[in-house]
């Protein structure tokens, strides 16, 4: 697999993490309560931070040679 294609899949996975984080934040704010609310919010914010770091690294790593 070429480096360009690998970067594409990594950034796609990062966008998936962001979408999952949005769903978990929605669940924790409006549907859950108690300990489950805290756990889902914590997982969601960890996923959002990890995906932000991954996207930052992918964007600033520069173009890949063909």
Residue frames as a rotation matrix with the C-alpha (Angstrom) as fourth column:
UNK 1
0.584 0.812 0.000 0.00
0.812 -0.584 0.000 0.00
0.000 0.000 -1.000 0.00
UNK 2
-0.118 -0.650 0.751 1.38
0.590 -0.654 -0.473 3.40
0.799 0.387 0.460 -0.95
UNK 3
-0.782 -0.239 -0.575 2.07
0.618 -0.414 -0.669 6.06
-0.078 -0.878 0.472 1.71
UNK 4
-0.855 0.510 0.093 -0.59
-0.460 -0.830 0.316 8.32
0.239 0.228 0.944 0.19
UNK 5
-0.061 0.862 -0.503 -3.22
-0.189 0.485 0.854 5.62
0.980 0.147 0.134 0.45
UNK 6
-0.292 -0.123 -0.948 -2.17
0.817 0.483 -0.314 4.85
0.496 -0.867 -0.041 4.02
UNK 7
-0.981 -0.067 -0.181 -2.57
0.150 -0.854 -0.498 8.52
-0.121 -0.516 0.848 4.97
UNK 8
-0.527 0.850 -0.027 -6.02
-0.550 -0.317 0.773 8.51
0.648 0.422 0.634 3.40
UNK 9
0.074 0.573 -0.816 -7.17
0.303 0.767 0.566 5.54
0.950 -0.289 -0.117 5.50
UNK 10
-0.582 -0.345 -0.737 -5.70
0.799 -0.070 -0.598 7.01
0.155 -0.936 0.316 8.68
UNK 11
-0.968 0.249 0.015 -7.49
-0.249 -0.959 -0.137 10.32
-0.020 -0.137 0.990 8.13
UNK 12
-0.244 0.921 -0.304 -10.73
-0.403 0.189 0.895 8.47
0.882 0.341 0.325 7.30
UNK 13
-0.086 0.148 -0.985 -10.45
0.730 0.683 0.039 6.54
0.678 -0.716 -0.167 10.57
UNK 14
-0.882 -0.280 -0.379 -9.87
0.465 -0.649 -0.603 9.82
-0.077 -0.707 0.703 12.39
UNK 15
-0.710 0.698 0.092 -13.05
-0.590 -0.661 0.464 11.27
0.385 0.276 0.881 10.89
UNK 16
0.004 0.683 -0.730 -14.86
0.099 0.726 0.680 8.13
0.995 -0.075 -0.064 12.03
UNK 17
-0.499 -0.258 -0.827 -13.56
0.831 0.129 -0.542 8.74
0.247 -0.957 0.150 15.57
UNK 18
-0.989 0.145 0.006 -14.95
-0.142 -0.965 -0.219 12.29
-0.026 -0.217 0.976 15.39
UNK 19
-0.307 0.930 -0.200 -18.36
-0.530 0.008 0.848 11.04
0.790 0.367 0.491 14.26
UNK 20
-0.001 0.254 -0.967 -18.40
0.561 0.801 0.209 8.44
0.828 -0.543 -0.143 17.05
UNK 21
-0.817 -0.345 -0.462 -17.43
0.575 -0.435 -0.693 11.13
0.038 -0.831 0.554 19.56
UNK 22
-0.784 0.593 0.183 -20.35
-0.528 -0.793 0.304 13.30
0.325 0.142 0.935 18.44
UNK 23
0.047 0.831 -0.554 -22.76
-0.173 0.553 0.815 10.41
0.984 0.058 0.170 18.93
UNK 24
-0.184 -0.185 -0.965 -21.35
0.810 0.528 -0.256 9.60
0.557 -0.829 0.053 22.37
UNK 25
-0.987 -0.150 -0.061 -21.52
0.160 -0.835 -0.526 13.25
0.028 -0.529 0.848 23.48
UNK 26
-0.419 0.906 0.058 -25.16
-0.621 -0.332 0.710 13.38
0.662 0.261 0.702 22.36
UNK 27
0.159 0.473 -0.867 -25.92
0.278 0.821 0.499 10.20
0.947 -0.321 -0.001 24.33
UNK 28
-0.496 -0.438 -0.750 -24.15
0.809 0.080 -0.582 11.42
0.315 -0.896 0.315 27.44
UNK 29
-0.993 0.082 0.088 -25.90
-0.105 -0.951 -0.289 14.79
0.060 -0.296 0.953 27.46
UNK 30
-0.436 0.898 -0.053 -29.46
-0.871 -0.406 0.279 13.88
0.229 0.168 0.959 26.56
UNK 31
0.281 0.620 -0.733 -30.07
-0.499 0.746 0.441 10.15
0.820 0.242 0.519 27.03
UNK 32
0.056 -0.354 -0.934 -27.93
0.552 0.790 -0.266 8.84
0.832 -0.500 0.240 29.88
UNK 33
0.624 0.115 0.773 -27.49
-0.514 -0.685 0.516 9.65
0.589 -0.719 -0.368 33.53
UNK 34
0.920 -0.230 0.316 -25.24
-0.208 0.397 0.894 8.87
-0.331 -0.889 0.317 36.44
UNK 35
0.106 -0.956 0.274 -22.03
-0.126 0.260 0.957 6.95
-0.986 -0.136 -0.093 35.95
UNK 36
0.130 -0.012 0.991 -22.83
0.860 0.499 -0.107 6.03
-0.493 0.867 0.075 32.34
UNK 37
0.960 0.236 0.152 -23.06
0.279 -0.858 -0.431 9.74
0.029 0.456 -0.890 31.49
UNK 38
0.597 -0.797 -0.093 -19.56
-0.561 -0.497 0.662 10.34
-0.574 -0.343 -0.744 32.83
UNK 39
-0.067 -0.653 0.754 -18.03
0.186 0.734 0.653 7.28
-0.980 0.184 0.072 31.17
UNK 40
0.376 0.250 0.892 -19.48
0.893 0.160 -0.421 7.99
-0.248 0.955 -0.163 27.72
UNK 41
0.999 -0.051 -0.006 -18.49
-0.051 -0.977 -0.209 11.66
0.005 0.209 -0.978 27.92
UNK 42
0.351 -0.930 0.106 -14.95
-0.459 -0.073 0.886 10.71
-0.816 -0.360 -0.452 28.92
UNK 43
-0.089 -0.345 0.934 -14.62
0.592 0.736 0.328 8.23
-0.801 0.583 0.138 26.05
UNK 44
0.708 0.441 0.551 -16.07
0.703 -0.375 -0.604 10.77
-0.060 0.815 -0.576 23.63
UNK 45
0.912 -0.382 -0.150 -13.64
-0.369 -0.923 0.107 13.52
-0.179 -0.042 -0.983 24.60
UNK 46
0.048 -0.912 0.406 -10.69
-0.187 0.392 0.901 11.12
-0.981 -0.119 -0.152 24.47
UNK 47
0.114 0.067 0.991 -11.73
0.850 0.510 -0.133 10.06
-0.515 0.857 0.001 20.95
UNK 48
0.937 0.277 0.212 -12.07
0.347 -0.804 -0.482 13.73
0.037 0.526 -0.850 19.93
UNK 49
0.603 -0.785 -0.141 -8.59
-0.554 -0.539 0.634 14.59
-0.574 -0.305 -0.760 21.23
UNK 50
-0.130 -0.661 0.739 -7.00
0.182 0.717 0.673 11.54
-0.975 0.221 0.027 19.57
UNK 51
0.367 0.317 0.875 -8.69
0.891 0.152 -0.429 12.27
-0.269 0.936 -0.227 16.25
UNK 52
0.993 -0.037 -0.115 -7.59
-0.057 -0.982 -0.180 15.90
-0.106 0.185 -0.977 16.40
UNK 53
0.234 -0.969 0.073 -3.99
-0.478 -0.049 0.877 14.87
-0.846 -0.241 -0.475 16.99
UNK 54
-0.109 -0.240 0.965 -4.12
0.582 0.772 0.258 12.36
-0.806 0.589 0.056 14.12
UNK 55
0.723 0.426 0.544 -5.58
0.689 -0.390 -0.611 14.90
-0.048 0.816 -0.576 11.69
UNK 56
0.833 -0.487 -0.263 -2.97
-0.398 -0.857 0.326 17.46
-0.384 -0.167 -0.908 12.78
UNK 57
-0.066 -0.916 0.396 -0.17
-0.204 0.401 0.893 14.98
-0.977 -0.022 -0.214 12.09
UNK 58
0.080 0.158 0.984 -1.62
0.826 0.543 -0.154 13.93
-0.558 0.825 -0.087 8.73
UNK 59
0.917 0.346 0.197 -2.09
0.397 -0.752 -0.527 17.50
-0.034 0.561 -0.827 7.54
UNK 60
0.776 -0.624 -0.087 1.28
-0.595 -0.771 0.228 18.82
-0.209 -0.126 -0.970 8.67
UNK 61
0.262 -0.709 0.655 3.30
0.181 0.702 0.689 15.79
-0.948 -0.062 0.312 7.56
UNK 62
-0.287 -0.383 -0.878 3.24
-0.662 -0.583 0.471 17.25
-0.692 0.716 -0.086 4.06
UNK 63
0.583 0.510 -0.633 2.67
-0.812 0.339 -0.475 15.71
-0.027 0.791 0.612 0.68
UNK 64
0.307 -0.460 0.833 3.77
-0.085 0.859 0.506 12.18
-0.948 -0.226 0.224 0.01
UNK 65
-0.484 -0.538 -0.690 5.95
-0.744 -0.162 0.648 11.39
-0.461 0.827 -0.322 -3.02
UNK 66
0.590 0.750 -0.299 4.38
-0.780 0.434 -0.451 9.36
-0.208 0.500 0.841 -5.76
